[in-house]
């Protein structure tokens, strides 16, 4: 299990979580941030600093956002593997298929 970044992060990307993550497992895509499921140590440091409440432990993701966000976070790393740190890799010019298919300026009710 790992922490997952959900729908409220899309088109926001506050990055507070990146600064708090002690293992540098949060990566930046074009429209959202993603937690690498194999690099995350489940410390939870990222969760309380997220200003849009987008970060949840995988099993606690709100149902209204669907169960797809854990798979979406993992899918972002297809082709990247485990680079060993988001800050060294830098922003990527792609998103997971789920995020990429969302209309621009997603609004969460």
KALINZI-V947616 format. One record per run of one state. SS is the DSSP state (H for helix, E for strand, C for the rest). FROM is the first residue (numbers start at 0). TO is the last residue. If there is no record, write none. Layout:
ss = [SS & SS]
from = [FROM & FROM]
to = [TO & TO]
//
This chain:
ss = [C & E & C & H & C & H & C & E & C & E & C & H & C & E & H & C & H & C & H & C & H & C & H & C]
from = [0 & 2 & 5 & 6 & 9 & 15 & 20 & 25 & 28 & 32 & 35 & 46 & 49 & 54 & 57 & 60 & 62 & 65 & 67 & 76 & 85 & 89 & 96 & 100]
to = [1 & 4 & 5 & 8 & 14 & 19 & 24 & 27 & 31 & 34 & 45 & 48 & 53 & 56 & 59 & 61 & 64 & 66 & 75 & 84 & 88 & 95 & 99 & 108]
//
